[in-house]
Amino acid sequence: MKKLTNKDELQALRQQAQQEIAERNQNKNRIIVGMGTCGIAAGAQDVVNEILKELQRRHITNVEVVRTGCIGMCEREVLIDVVRAGEDRVTYGQVVPRDIPRIIGEHIVNGRIVEDMVVGRLTAV
């Protein structure tokens, strides 16, 4: 990697990275699972396993499953974020494996948010 020597080069590199990230995330659906110690203690690994099984069962291949650290709101673990391309990021709380077929079927497949499980939303930029 080229050594940066001034602020303009740093800003250009930042813009390039932001553009690459935006292109990478375009048209991609993601499910993000909080895998901090609080999430793991609450059963996040079982939720991830169920997500992977449900996606495979439905032959859904355009969803990336991402594990991350603590999402916050530890008292609401297991937390998962569902991001459909171009739509708001929706956080579901107190998710257990039996909730996954409903979340994937309603939100990922049909685009309908499972309102009774929502604990937060971030508006798409």
DSSP file with accessible surface (Angstrom, degrees, kcal/mol):
  #  RESIDUE AA STRUCTURE BP1 BP2  ACC     N-H-->O    O-->H-N    N-H-->O    O-->H-N    TCO  KAPPA ALPHA  PHI   PSI    X-CA   Y-CA   Z-CA
    1    1 A M              0   0  207      0, 0.0     2,-0.1     0, 0.0     3,-0.0   0.000 360.0 360.0 360.0 139.4    0.0    0.0    0.0
    2    2 A K        -     0   0  148      1,-0.1     2,-0.3     0, 0.0     0, 0.0  -0.399 360.0-112.7 -67.8 139.2    1.2    3.5   -0.9
    3    3 A K        -     0   0  178     -2,-0.1     2,-0.3     1,-0.1    -1,-0.1  -0.563  29.2-128.5 -74.3 129.9    2.2    5.6    2.1
    4    4 A L        +     0   0   67     -2,-0.3     3,-0.1     1,-0.1    -1,-0.1  -0.647  27.5 178.8 -80.8 135.7   -0.2    8.6    2.5
    5    5 A T        +     0   0  105     -2,-0.3     2,-0.3     1,-0.2    -1,-0.1   0.508  58.3  19.5-117.5  -9.0    1.6   11.9    2.8
    6    6 A N  S  > S-     0   0   77      1,-0.1     4,-1.6     0, 0.0     3,-0.2  -0.974  78.1 -99.4-154.8 172.9   -1.2   14.4    3.2
    7    7 A K  H  > S+     0   0  148     -2,-0.3     4,-2.6     1,-0.2     5,-0.2   0.850 115.3  58.5 -65.3 -36.6   -4.8   15.0    4.1
    8    8 A D  H  > S+     0   0  116      1,-0.2     4,-2.4     2,-0.2    -1,-0.2   0.904 105.4  49.6 -62.8 -41.2   -6.1   15.0    0.5
    9    9 A E  H  > S+     0   0   47     -3,-0.2     4,-2.3     2,-0.2    -1,-0.2   0.899 110.8  50.8 -64.5 -38.6   -4.7   11.5   -0.1
   10   10 A L  H  X S+     0   0   99     -4,-1.6     4,-2.4     2,-0.2    -2,-0.2   0.931 110.9  47.9 -64.0 -43.4   -6.4   10.3    3.0
   11   11 A Q  H  X S+     0   0   95     -4,-2.6     4,-2.5     1,-0.2    -2,-0.2   0.901 111.3  50.6 -65.6 -39.3   -9.7   11.9    2.0
   12   12 A A  H  X S+     0   0   55     -4,-2.4     4,-2.3     2,-0.2    -1,-0.2   0.918 110.8  48.9 -63.8 -42.2   -9.5   10.3   -1.5
   13   13 A L  H  X S+     0   0   58     -4,-2.3     4,-2.5     1,-0.2    -2,-0.2   0.915 110.7  51.5 -63.7 -39.8   -8.7    6.9    0.0
   14   14 A R  H  X S+     0   0  163     -4,-2.4     4,-2.6     1,-0.2    -2,-0.2   0.931 109.9  48.4 -62.7 -46.6  -11.7    7.3    2.4
   15   15 A Q  H  X S+     0   0  132     -4,-2.5     4,-2.3     1,-0.2    -1,-0.2   0.909 111.2  50.7 -61.7 -41.9  -14.1    8.2   -0.5
   16   16 A Q  H  X S+     0   0  103     -4,-2.3     4,-2.4     2,-0.2    -1,-0.2   0.931 111.3  48.1 -61.9 -43.9  -12.8    5.2   -2.5
   17   17 A A  H  X S+     0   0   40     -4,-2.5     4,-2.4     1,-0.2    -2,-0.2   0.917 111.1  50.3 -64.9 -41.7  -13.4    2.9    0.5
   18   18 A Q  H  X S+     0   0   93     -4,-2.6     4,-2.5     1,-0.2    -1,-0.2   0.901 111.0  49.5 -63.4 -39.3  -16.9    4.2    1.1
   19   19 A Q  H  X S+     0   0  118     -4,-2.3     4,-2.5    -5,-0.2     5,-0.2   0.923 110.4  49.9 -65.7 -42.3  -17.8    3.8   -2.6
   20   20 A E  H  X S+     0   0   94     -4,-2.4     4,-2.2     2,-0.2    -2,-0.2   0.908 111.8  48.3 -63.3 -40.7  -16.5    0.2   -2.6
   21   21 A I  H  X S+     0   0   79     -4,-2.4     4,-2.3     2,-0.2    -2,-0.2   0.931 111.3  50.2 -65.6 -43.5  -18.5   -0.6    0.6
   22   22 A A  H  X S+     0   0   62     -4,-2.5     4,-1.0     1,-0.2    -2,-0.2   0.918 112.5  46.8 -61.9 -42.4  -21.7    0.9   -0.9
   23   23 A E  H  < S+     0   0  108     -4,-2.5     3,-0.3     1,-0.2    -1,-0.2   0.892 111.7  51.4 -66.0 -39.0  -21.2   -1.1   -4.1
   24   24 A R  H  < S+     0   0  145     -4,-2.2    -1,-0.2     1,-0.2    -2,-0.2   0.882 113.8  43.5 -65.2 -38.6  -20.6   -4.3   -2.2
   25   25 A N  H >< S+     0   0   50     -4,-2.3     3,-1.5    -5,-0.2    -1,-0.2   0.584  87.0 112.6 -85.9  -9.0  -23.8   -3.8   -0.1
   26   26 A Q  T 3< S+     0   0  129     -4,-1.0     3,-0.1    -3,-0.3    59,-0.1  -0.417  90.9   2.1 -66.6 134.6  -26.0   -2.8   -3.0
   27   27 A N  T 3  S+     0   0  133      1,-0.2     2,-0.5    -2,-0.1    -1,-0.3   0.751 104.9 122.2  62.4  25.2  -28.6   -5.4   -3.7
   28   28 A K    <   -     0   0   67     -3,-1.5     2,-0.3    56,-0.0    -1,-0.2  -0.970  50.7-150.5-122.1 132.7  -27.5   -7.6   -0.8
   29   29 A N  E     -a   63   0A  17     33,-1.5    35,-2.8    -2,-0.5     2,-0.4  -0.773  19.3-168.9 -95.7 144.3  -29.7   -8.7    2.1
   30   30 A R  E     -aB  64  83A  51     53,-2.9    53,-3.1    -2,-0.3     2,-0.5  -0.986  21.6-160.1-136.4 146.3  -28.0   -9.3    5.4
   31   31 A I  E     -aB  65  82A   2     33,-2.5    35,-3.0    -2,-0.4     2,-0.5  -0.996  18.3-163.5-120.4 121.2  -28.8  -10.8    8.8
   32   32 A I  E     -aB  66  81A   6     49,-2.9    49,-2.9    -2,-0.5     2,-0.5  -0.918   1.8-160.8-110.8 125.8  -26.5   -9.6   11.5
   33   33 A V  E     -aB  67  80A   0     33,-2.9    35,-2.6    -2,-0.5     2,-0.6  -0.915  20.0-125.6-112.2 127.7  -26.4  -11.5   14.8
   34   34 A G  E     +a   68   0A   0     45,-2.3    45,-0.2    -2,-0.5    35,-0.2  -0.602  31.8 173.9 -70.8 114.8  -25.0  -10.1   18.0
   35   35 A M        +     0   0   31     33,-3.6    35,-0.2    -2,-0.6    34,-0.2  -0.125  27.6 130.3-118.6  33.8  -22.4  -12.5   19.2
   36   36 A G  S  > S-     0   0   12     33,-0.5     4,-2.9     1,-0.1     5,-0.3  -0.227  81.7 -89.7 -69.6 176.8  -20.9  -10.7   22.1
   37   37 A T  H  > S+     0   0  126      1,-0.2     4,-2.6     2,-0.2     5,-0.2   0.886 131.6  53.5 -59.8 -33.8  -20.6  -12.7   25.3
   38   38 A C  H  > S+     0   0   33      2,-0.2     4,-1.5     1,-0.2    -1,-0.2   0.915 110.8  45.7 -66.5 -41.8  -24.1  -11.5   26.3
   39   39 A G  H  >>S+     0   0    0      2,-0.2     5,-2.4     1,-0.2     4,-0.6   0.928 113.4  48.8 -66.5 -43.4  -25.5  -12.8   23.0
   40   40 A I  H ><5S+     0   0   92     -4,-2.9     3,-1.3     1,-0.2     5,-0.3   0.929 110.2  51.7 -63.0 -43.0  -23.7  -16.1   23.1
   41   41 A A  H 3<5S+     0   0   90     -4,-2.6    -1,-0.2    -5,-0.3    -2,-0.2   0.838 109.2  51.5 -62.9 -30.3  -24.9  -16.6   26.7
   42   42 A A  H 3<5S-     0   0   55     -4,-1.5    -1,-0.3    -5,-0.2    -2,-0.2   0.524 131.1 -90.0 -85.8  -7.2  -28.5  -16.0   25.6
   43   43 A G  T <X5S+     0   0   18     -3,-1.3     4,-1.7    -4,-0.6     3,-0.4   0.680  72.2 148.4 111.0  23.3  -28.2  -18.5   22.8
   44   44 A A  H  ><S+     0   0    0     -5,-2.4     4,-2.8     1,-0.2     5,-0.2   0.853  72.7  57.5 -60.1 -35.1  -27.0  -16.6   19.7
   45   45 A Q  H  > S+     0   0   78     -5,-0.3     4,-2.6     1,-0.2    -1,-0.2   0.913 105.6  49.9 -64.9 -38.9  -25.1  -19.6   18.3
   46   46 A D  H  > S+     0   0   98     -3,-0.4     4,-2.1     2,-0.2    -1,-0.2   0.886 110.9  50.6 -64.3 -36.7  -28.4  -21.6   18.2
   47   47 A V  H  X S+     0   0    1     -4,-1.7     4,-2.6     2,-0.2    -2,-0.2   0.929 109.7  49.6 -66.2 -44.4  -30.1  -18.7   16.4
   48   48 A V  H  X S+     0   0    0     -4,-2.8     4,-2.6     1,-0.2     5,-0.2   0.938 110.2  51.0 -59.2 -45.8  -27.3  -18.5   13.8
   49   49 A N  H  X S+     0   0   67     -4,-2.6     4,-2.2     1,-0.2    -1,-0.2   0.907 111.3  47.7 -59.2 -41.6  -27.5  -22.3   13.3
   50   50 A E  H  X S+     0   0   45     -4,-2.1     4,-2.8     2,-0.2    -1,-0.2   0.885 109.6  53.2 -67.9 -38.5  -31.3  -21.9   12.7
   51   51 A I  H  X S+     0   0    1     -4,-2.6     4,-2.7     2,-0.2     5,-0.2   0.950 110.6  46.9 -59.4 -48.5  -30.9  -19.0   10.4
   52   52 A L  H  X S+     0   0   74     -4,-2.6     4,-2.1     1,-0.2    -2,-0.2   0.911 113.8  48.0 -62.0 -41.2  -28.4  -21.0    8.2
   53   53 A K  H  X S+     0   0  124     -4,-2.2     4,-3.0    -5,-0.2    -1,-0.2   0.923 112.5  48.5 -64.7 -43.5  -30.8  -24.0    8.2
   54   54 A E  H  X S+     0   0    6     -4,-2.8     4,-2.2     2,-0.2    -2,-0.2   0.901 111.2  49.5 -66.3 -41.0  -33.8  -21.9    7.3
   55   55 A L  H  <>S+     0   0   11     -4,-2.7     5,-2.8    -5,-0.2     4,-0.3   0.920 114.5  45.6 -62.6 -41.9  -32.0  -20.2    4.5
   56   56 A Q  H ><5S+     0   0  150     -4,-2.1     3,-1.2    -5,-0.2    -2,-0.2   0.918 110.6  53.2 -66.7 -43.3  -30.8  -23.5    3.1
   57   57 A R  H 3<5S+     0   0  153     -4,-3.0    -2,-0.2     1,-0.3    -1,-0.2   0.888 114.7  41.7 -59.8 -36.6  -34.3  -25.1    3.5
   58   58 A R  T 3<5S-     0   0   85     -4,-2.2    -1,-0.3    -5,-0.2    -2,-0.2   0.391 109.8-122.9 -91.3   1.7  -35.8  -22.2    1.5
   59   59 A H  T < 5 +     0   0  163     -3,-1.2     2,-0.6    -4,-0.3    -3,-0.2   0.871  53.7 160.7  57.0  40.4  -33.0  -22.2   -1.0
   60   60 A I      < +     0   0   30     -5,-2.8    -1,-0.2    -6,-0.2     3,-0.1  -0.837  10.5 163.0 -94.1 121.0  -32.3  -18.5   -0.3
   61   61 A T        +     0   0  137     -2,-0.6    -1,-0.1    -3,-0.1    -2,-0.0   0.473  56.8  76.6-117.6  -5.8  -28.8  -17.6   -1.4
   62   62 A N  S    S+     0   0   90      2,-0.0   -33,-1.5   -34,-0.0     2,-0.5   0.058  75.6  93.0 -97.8  27.1  -28.9  -13.8   -1.6
   63   63 A V  E     -a   29   0A  19     -3,-0.1     2,-0.5   -35,-0.1   -33,-0.2  -0.981  60.6-153.3-122.0 125.7  -28.6  -13.3    2.2
   64   64 A E  E     -a   30   0A  79    -35,-2.8   -33,-2.5    -2,-0.5     2,-0.6  -0.842   9.4-148.6 -95.0 129.0  -25.3  -12.8    3.9
   65   65 A V  E     -a   31   0A  29     -2,-0.5     2,-0.4   -35,-0.2   -33,-0.2  -0.895  19.2-171.7-100.3 121.5  -25.2  -13.9    7.6
   66   66 A V  E     -a   32   0A  40    -35,-3.0   -33,-2.9    -2,-0.6     2,-0.4  -0.950  14.7-150.7-119.4 132.5  -22.8  -11.8    9.6
   67   67 A R  E     +a   33   0A 126     -2,-0.4     2,-0.3   -35,-0.2   -33,-0.2  -0.860  25.8 170.0 -98.4 135.8  -21.7  -12.3   13.2
   68   68 A T  E     -a   34   0A  66    -35,-2.6   -33,-3.6    -2,-0.4     3,-0.1  -0.795  32.8 -95.9-134.3 177.9  -20.8   -9.2   15.1
   69   69 A G  S    S-     0   0   37     -2,-0.3   -33,-0.5     1,-0.2   -34,-0.4   0.179  77.8 -29.5 -76.7-155.6  -20.0   -8.2   18.7
   70   70 A C        -     0   0   71    -35,-0.2    -1,-0.2   -36,-0.2     3,-0.1  -0.369  48.1-164.8 -64.7 128.8  -22.5   -6.8   21.2
   71   71 A I        -     0   0   50      1,-0.3     2,-0.2    -3,-0.1    -1,-0.2   0.692  45.5-113.2 -85.3 -18.0  -25.2   -4.8   19.5
   72   72 A G  S    S+     0   0   26      1,-0.0    -1,-0.3     7,-0.0     4,-0.1  -0.555  91.0  84.7 104.8 178.5  -26.2   -3.2   22.8
   73   73 A M    >   -     0   0   74     -2,-0.2     3,-3.0     1,-0.1     4,-0.1   0.940  53.4-179.4  53.1  51.7  -29.5   -3.7   24.7
   74   74 A C  G >  S+     0   0   62      1,-0.3     3,-1.7     2,-0.2    -1,-0.1   0.792  74.0  65.5 -56.1 -29.4  -28.0   -6.8   26.3
   75   75 A E  G 3  S+     0   0  144      1,-0.3    -1,-0.3     3,-0.0    -2,-0.1   0.661 100.1  53.4 -68.5 -11.8  -31.2   -7.4   28.2
   76   76 A R  G <  S+     0   0   95     -3,-3.0    18,-3.5    -4,-0.1    19,-0.3   0.233  92.4 171.0-104.4   9.0  -33.0   -8.0   24.8
   77   77 A E    <   +     0   0   19     -3,-1.7    16,-0.1    16,-0.2     2,-0.1  -0.311  49.8  60.8 -59.9 148.3  -30.5  -10.7   23.6
   78   78 A V  S    S+     0   0    3     16,-0.2    17,-2.5    14,-0.1     2,-0.4   0.446  77.0 179.1 -80.2 132.8  -30.6  -12.5   21.3
   79   79 A L        +     0   0    0    -45,-0.2   -45,-2.3    14,-0.2     2,-0.4  -0.857   7.6 178.8-106.9 136.4  -30.6   -9.5   18.9
   80   80 A I  E     -BC  33  92A   1     12,-2.2    12,-3.3    -2,-0.4     2,-0.5  -0.993  16.5-147.8-133.5 143.7  -30.5   -9.8   15.2
   81   81 A D  E     -BC  32  91A   4    -49,-2.9   -49,-2.9    -2,-0.4     2,-0.5  -0.933   8.9-158.2-106.4 134.1  -30.6   -7.1   12.6
   82   82 A V  E     -BC  31  90A   0      8,-3.0     8,-2.4    -2,-0.5     2,-0.5  -0.964  10.0-176.0-112.2 126.0  -32.3   -7.7    9.2
   83   83 A V  E     -BC  30  89A  19    -53,-3.1   -53,-2.9    -2,-0.5     2,-0.4  -0.959   5.7-168.6-125.4 108.7  -31.2   -5.5    6.4
   84   84 A R    >   -     0   0   51      4,-0.6     3,-2.7    -2,-0.5   -55,-0.2  -0.809  47.4 -84.3 -91.0 141.9  -33.0   -5.8    3.0
   85   85 A A  T 3  S+     0   0   33     -2,-0.4   -56,-0.1     1,-0.3     3,-0.1  -0.152 112.1   0.9 -49.9 124.7  -31.2   -4.0    0.2
   86   86 A G  T 3  S+     0   0   79      1,-0.2    -1,-0.3   -58,-0.1     2,-0.2   0.486 112.8 102.8  77.7   3.6  -32.3   -0.3    0.2
   87   87 A E  S <  S-     0   0   74     -3,-2.7    -1,-0.2     1,-0.1    38,-0.1  -0.685  80.2 -76.3-114.9 170.0  -34.5   -0.6    3.2
   88   88 A D        -     0   0   57     -2,-0.2    -4,-0.6    36,-0.1     2,-0.5  -0.221  46.0-112.0 -60.3 152.5  -34.3    0.3    6.9
   89   89 A R  E     -CD  83 122A  75     33,-2.9    33,-2.6    -6,-0.1     2,-0.5  -0.785  36.0-160.0 -87.2 124.7  -32.2   -1.8    9.2
   90   90 A V  E     -CD  82 121A   1     -8,-2.4    -8,-3.0    -2,-0.5     2,-0.5  -0.925   5.3-152.5-114.3 129.6  -34.6   -3.5   11.6
   91   91 A T  E     -CD  81 120A  13     29,-3.0    28,-3.0    -2,-0.5    29,-1.2  -0.884   7.9-163.0-104.0 126.7  -33.4   -5.0   15.0
   92   92 A Y  E     -CD  80 118A   0    -12,-3.3   -12,-2.2    -2,-0.5     2,-0.3  -0.880  11.1-154.9-105.8 140.9  -35.3   -7.9   16.5
   93   93 A G        +     0   0    5     24,-2.1   -16,-0.2    -2,-0.4   -14,-0.2  -0.804  63.1  19.6-120.9 160.8  -35.0   -8.7   20.1
   94   94 A Q  S    S+     0   0  122    -18,-3.5     2,-0.3    -2,-0.3    -1,-0.2   0.871  79.8 177.2  52.8  44.0  -35.3  -11.8   22.4
   95   95 A V        -     0   0    2    -17,-2.5    -1,-0.2   -19,-0.3   -48,-0.1  -0.595  11.0-175.1 -80.0 134.4  -35.0  -13.9   19.3
   96   96 A V    >>  -     0   0   50     -2,-0.3     3,-2.4    -3,-0.1     4,-0.6  -0.854  42.3 -98.3-122.2 161.5  -35.1  -17.7   19.8
   97   97 A P  G >4 S+     0   0   47      0, 0.0     3,-1.4     0, 0.0    -1,-0.0   0.842 120.3  61.0 -52.1 -35.5  -34.6  -20.4   17.2
   98   98 A R  G 34 S+     0   0  207      1,-0.3     4,-0.4     2,-0.2    -3,-0.0   0.710  98.7  59.9 -68.0 -15.9  -38.3  -21.0   16.7
   99   99 A D  G <> S+     0   0   28     -3,-2.4     4,-2.4     1,-0.2    -1,-0.3   0.680  85.4  80.7 -79.0 -19.2  -38.7  -17.3   15.6
  100  100 A I  H <X S+     0   0    1     -3,-1.4     4,-2.9    -4,-0.6     5,-0.4   0.911  85.9  51.8 -63.5 -46.1  -36.4  -17.6   12.7
  101  101 A P  H  > S+     0   0   40      0, 0.0     4,-2.6     0, 0.0     5,-0.2   0.919 113.6  47.5 -57.4 -37.5  -38.7  -19.2   10.1
  102  102 A R  H  > S+     0   0  107     -4,-0.4     4,-3.0     2,-0.2     5,-0.4   0.937 113.3  46.4 -67.8 -46.3  -41.2  -16.4   10.8
  103  103 A I  H  X>S+     0   0    1     -4,-2.4     4,-2.2     2,-0.2     5,-1.2   0.937 117.7  42.7 -63.5 -45.6  -38.6  -13.6   10.5
  104  104 A I  I  <>S+     0   0    1     -4,-2.9     5,-2.6    -5,-0.2     6,-0.3   0.944 117.5  46.4 -68.0 -44.2  -37.1  -15.0    7.3
  105  105 A G  I  <>S+     0   0    6     -4,-2.6     5,-1.2    -5,-0.4    -2,-0.2   0.931 123.4  32.4 -64.0 -46.0  -40.5  -15.8    5.8
  106  106 A E  I  <5S+     0   0   65     -4,-3.0     6,-2.9    -5,-0.2     4,-0.2   0.958 131.8  25.7 -76.9 -53.1  -42.1  -12.5    6.6
  107  107 A H  I  X5S+     0   0    1     -4,-2.2     4,-1.1    -5,-0.4    -3,-0.2   0.968 128.4  34.3 -82.8 -53.6  -39.3  -10.1    6.4
  108  108 A I  I  4<S+     0   0    9     -5,-1.2    -3,-0.2     2,-0.2    -4,-0.1   0.952 130.4  30.4 -68.8 -48.3  -36.7  -11.5    4.1
  109  109 A V  I  4<S+     0   0   70     -5,-2.6    -3,-0.2    -6,-0.2    -4,-0.2   0.954 135.1  23.6 -79.1 -49.1  -39.0  -13.3    1.7
  110  110 A N  T  4<S-     0   0   83     -5,-1.2    -3,-0.2    -6,-0.3    -2,-0.2   0.513  94.5-125.1-101.0  -7.1  -42.1  -11.1    1.8
  111  111 A G     <  +     0   0   27     -4,-1.1     2,-0.6     1,-0.2    -4,-0.3   0.676  64.7 133.8  74.4  17.4  -40.7   -7.7    2.9
  112  112 A R        -     0   0  133     -6,-2.9    -1,-0.2    -7,-0.1    -2,-0.2  -0.897  54.0-131.1-105.2 122.4  -43.1   -7.5    5.9
  113  113 A I        -     0   0   45     -2,-0.6     2,-1.6     1,-0.1     3,-0.1  -0.447  15.2-125.9 -71.1 138.2  -41.5   -6.5    9.2
  114  114 A V    >   -     0   0    5      1,-0.2     3,-1.9    -2,-0.2     4,-0.5  -0.653  32.7-172.6 -84.9  85.2  -42.5   -8.7   12.2
  115  115 A E  G >  S+     0   0  114     -2,-1.6     3,-1.2     1,-0.3    -1,-0.2   0.801  72.3  62.2 -57.2 -37.7  -43.6   -5.7   14.2
  116  116 A D  G 3  S+     0   0  117      1,-0.2    -1,-0.3    -3,-0.1    -2,-0.1   0.633 108.9  43.5 -70.4  -7.6  -44.2   -7.4   17.5
  117  117 A M  G <  S+     0   0   19     -3,-1.9   -24,-2.1   -25,-0.0    -1,-0.2   0.434  85.3 117.0-111.8  -1.8  -40.5   -8.4   17.8
  118  118 A V  E <   +D   92   0A  34     -3,-1.2   -26,-0.2    -4,-0.5     3,-0.1  -0.484  27.2 167.4 -74.2 133.4  -39.0   -5.1   16.7
  119  119 A V  E     -     0   0A  36    -28,-3.0     2,-0.3     1,-0.4   -27,-0.2   0.444  66.4  -2.1-118.2  -8.4  -36.8   -3.3   19.2
  120  120 A G  E     -D   91   0A  23    -29,-1.2   -29,-3.0     2,-0.0    -1,-0.4  -0.972  52.6-154.6-173.7 160.6  -35.2   -0.7   16.9
  121  121 A R  E     -D   90   0A 106     -2,-0.3     2,-0.4   -31,-0.2   -31,-0.2  -0.994   3.9-158.9-143.8 144.7  -34.8    0.6   13.4
  122  122 A L  E     -D   89   0A 105    -33,-2.6   -33,-2.9    -2,-0.3     2,-0.2  -0.995  29.8-120.4-121.4 129.6  -32.1    2.6   11.6
  123  123 A T        -     0   0  112     -2,-0.4   -35,-0.1   -35,-0.2     2,-0.1  -0.472  30.1-111.0 -71.3 136.2  -33.2    4.5    8.5
  124  124 A A              0   0   43     -2,-0.2   -36,-0.1   -38,-0.1    -1,-0.1  -0.383 360.0 360.0 -64.6 141.5  -31.4    3.5    5.3
  125  125 A V              0   0  194    -38,-0.1    -1,-0.1    -2,-0.1   -39,-0.1  -0.695 360.0 360.0 -95.0 360.0  -29.1    6.1    3.9
